[in-house]
Amino acid sequence: MSDSELDESLTGDPMTDALVPLVEQLADAVFAGDAATIEGLRVHAEQIVAGYGRPAIDAAWGLAVIAAGMLPGGAPPRLLLAWRHLPDHLARAEPASPSPAP
């Protein structure tokens, strides 16, 4: 990835861009059922939006909008939340690493 790509906004808004990494971490924490990390990310998001002079509620809204933007539009909730019904050993499994090239 080039320096210009790293400097490019993902959302068109600096505050929202600052929340994107938190959404990734939040997804992992929700998947793992890690309430302490979820709470810590909420606090961190509120600190970010406060730095832009915005109220705390904008943190929750920003996280929700970014997360929604990462989902495929039109997919039914049953499909999007299907991971909740996987056997525990599958739900917490590490993603498979690609096979080395021959």
TACORHU-V929880 format. One record per residue. N is the residue number from 1. SS is DSSP state (helix for helix, strand for strand, loop for the rest). Layout:
n->N ss->SS
n->N ss->SS
This chain:
n->1 ss->loop
n->2 ss->loop
n->3 ss->helix
n->4 ss->helix
n->5 ss->helix
n->6 ss->helix
n->7 ss->helix
n->8 ss->loop
n->9 ss->loop
n->10 ss->loop
n->11 ss->loop
n->12 ss->loop
n->13 ss->loop
n->14 ss->helix
n->15 ss->helix
n->16 ss->helix
n->17 ss->helix
n->18 ss->helix
n->19 ss->helix
n->20 ss->helix
n->21 ss->helix
n->22 ss->helix
n->23 ss->helix
n->24 ss->helix
n->25 ss->helix
n->26 ss->helix
n->27 ss->helix
n->28 ss->helix
n->29 ss->helix
n->30 ss->helix
n->31 ss->helix
n->32 ss->helix
n->33 ss->loop
n->34 ss->loop
n->35 ss->helix
n->36 ss->helix
n->37 ss->helix
n->38 ss->helix
n->39 ss->helix
n->40 ss->helix
n->41 ss->helix
n->42 ss->helix
n->43 ss->helix
n->44 ss->helix
n->45 ss->helix
n->46 ss->helix
n->47 ss->helix
n->48 ss->helix
n->49 ss->helix
n->50 ss->helix
n->51 ss->helix
n->52 ss->loop
n->53 ss->loop
n->54 ss->loop
n->55 ss->loop
n->56 ss->loop
n->57 ss->helix
n->58 ss->helix
n->59 ss->helix
n->60 ss->helix
n->61 ss->helix
n->62 ss->helix
n->63 ss->helix
n->64 ss->helix
n->65 ss->helix
n->66 ss->helix
n->67 ss->helix
n->68 ss->helix
n->69 ss->helix
n->70 ss->loop
n->71 ss->loop
n->72 ss->loop
n->73 ss->loop
n->74 ss->loop
n->75 ss->loop
n->76 ss->loop
n->77 ss->helix
n->78 ss->helix
n->79 ss->helix
n->80 ss->helix
n->81 ss->loop
n->82 ss->helix
n->83 ss->helix
n->84 ss->helix
n->85 ss->helix
n->86 ss->loop
n->87 ss->loop
n->88 ss->helix
n->89 ss->helix
n->90 ss->helix
n->91 ss->helix
n->92 ss->loop
n->93 ss->loop
n->94 ss->loop
n->95 ss->loop
n->96 ss->loop
n->97 ss->loop
n->98 ss->loop
n->99 ss->loop
n->100 ss->loop
n->101 ss->loop
n->102 ss->loop
